Amino acid sequence: MNELAMGAITSDGVILLNDEVVSELDISPQIIEQVATNEMRELCRQAYLYQGDRQPSRIHDHILILVDDDGIATATTI
């Protein structure tokens, strides 16, 4: 299965769009909003699953190794 990311969303709600993909596929603002809402809900669910009520770890001045268990689809998502 191939994937193509139209963007990414951060846990604090910042939305990053791949303008080229959005334009080429003529993705409407309404679809983007709907997808962002669904993805934010899933992001919150996963954050609670992995983190629970604990505060996020501080990673400033530390080495971070990022592991993506299903593969990175595009640079947009990373």
DOZARO-574194 format. One line per 8 residues: their letters; for each residue y, z negated, x of N, C-alpha, C. Coordinates in steps of 0.02 Angstrom, whole numbers. Layout:
<atoms>
A = Y/Z/X/Y/Z/X/Y/Z/X; ...
</atoms>
This chain:
<atoms>
MNELAMGA = -59/0/42/0/0/0/62/0/44; 108/44/30/171/47/67/225/7/32; 270/-20/70/325/-58/42/391/-30/68; 442/-37/27/509/-19/47/556/-72/19; 592/-106/63/636/-160/41/705/-133/24; 730/-154/-34/798/-136/-52/846/-189/-27; 818/-245/-4/861/-298/21/822/-362/33; 859/-415/43/829/-480/55/876/-532/24
ITSDGVIL = 848/-592/12/887/-647/-16/871/-710/24; 923/-749/38/913/-811/75/904/-869/27; 880/-925/54/868/-983/12/932/-1013/-17; 990/-995/13/1053/-1020/-16/1087/-966/-58; 1049/-914/-77/1073/-865/-125/1112/-805/-98; 1115/-798/-32/1149/-740/-3/1104/-679/-12; 1131/-625/-39/1093/-564/-51/1116/-511/0; 1068/-484/36/1082/-431/84/1048/-368/58
LNDEVVSE = 1086/-315/48/1058/-254/21/1055/-199/74; 1003/-158/69/998/-98/109/1034/-44/68; 1097/-33/83/1138/13/43/1110/83/40; 1079/105/94/1050/172/95/993/178/44; 949/129/41/894/129/-6/920/124/-78; 966/78/-89/994/68/-156/1026/132/-181; 1064/165/-138/1098/227/-157/1048/284/-168; 1003/293/-121/955/348/-125/911/343/-188
LDISPQII = 891/281/-205/848/271/-264/887/257/-327; 954/257/-322/998/247/-380/980/183/-418; 975/128/-381/957/64/-411/1019/32/-440; 1017/16/-503/1076/-10/-539/1090/-82/-520; 1153/-104/-528/1170/-174/-516/1130/-221/-561; 1114/-199/-621/1075/-241/-668/1004/-252/-641; 974/-201/-614/907/-208/-585/910/-254/-524; 961/-244/-482/968/-287/-423/975/-360/-444
EQVATNEM = 1016/-373/-495/1025/-442/-519/960/-471/-546; 923/-430/-584/860/-454/-613/809/-469/-558; 803/-425/-509/756/-435/-454/778/-496/-413; 842/-503/-399/867/-560/-360/852/-626/-396; 861/-627/-461/846/-688/-500/772/-706/-494; 729/-657/-503/657/-669/-498/637/-691/-428; 665/-658/-377/648/-675/-308/674/-744/-289; 733/-762/-314/760/-829/-300/716/-883/-330
RELCRQAY = 691/-870/-390/646/-917/-423/582/-926/-380; 555/-870/-356/496/-874/-314/511/-907/-247; 568/-894/-219/588/-925/-156/593/-1001/-164; 621/-1023/-218/626/-1096/-232/557/-1126/-241; 513/-1091/-276/445/-1115/-288/408/-1124/-221; 414/-1074/-178/380/-1078/-113/411/-1131/-69; 476/-1138/-70/509/-1190/-30/485/-1259/-50; 479/-1270/-115/455/-1336/-138/381/-1345/-120
LYQGDRQP = 342/-1292/-125/272/-1295/-108/262/-1316/-35; 301/-1287/11/293/-1300/82/332/-1361/106; 388/-1376/74/433/-1427/98/434/-1490/55; 418/-1482/-9/422/-1539/-55/493/-1564/-60; 502/-1629/-60/568/-1660/-64/600/-1673/4; 565/-1654/58/591/-1666/125/651/-1621/140; 695/-1646/181/752/-1606/204/728/-1554/254; 761/-1497/258/741/-1447/308/746/-1474/379
SRIHDHIL = 702/-1451/422/704/-1471/492/765/-1440/526; 792/-1476/574/847/-1449/613/817/-1410/671; 838/-1347/678/809/-1305/730/860/-1284/782; 921/-1310/778/972/-1293/826/949/-1312/896; 959/-1266/943/939/-1275/1013/863/-1282/1023; 824/-1254/977/752/-1254/983/728/-1181/981; 669/-1169/1008/638/-1104/1002/602/-1101/935; 612/-1047/899/581/-1038/834/534/-978/837
ILVDDDGI = 473/-987/816/425/-931/811/414/-918/737; 431/-858/716/425/-839/646/360/-801/636; 320/-823/588/256/-791/572/259/-768/500; 245/-704/490/244/-675/423/172/-656/409; 140/-690/362/68/-681/352/48/-616/319; 95/-580/289/76/-516/257/109/-456/291; 140/-467/347/171/-412/383/243/-402/363; 283/-382/409/354/-369/395/360/-296/372
ATATTI = 384/-288/311/388/-220/282/441/-179/316; 500/-206/322/555/-169/354/599/-220/390; 644/-194/431/691/-238/466/738/-272/417; 747/-244/358/791/-275/308/767/-344/289; 701/-352/282/675/-417/261/673/-468/317; 668/-446/378/666/-493/433/736/-517/449
</atoms>
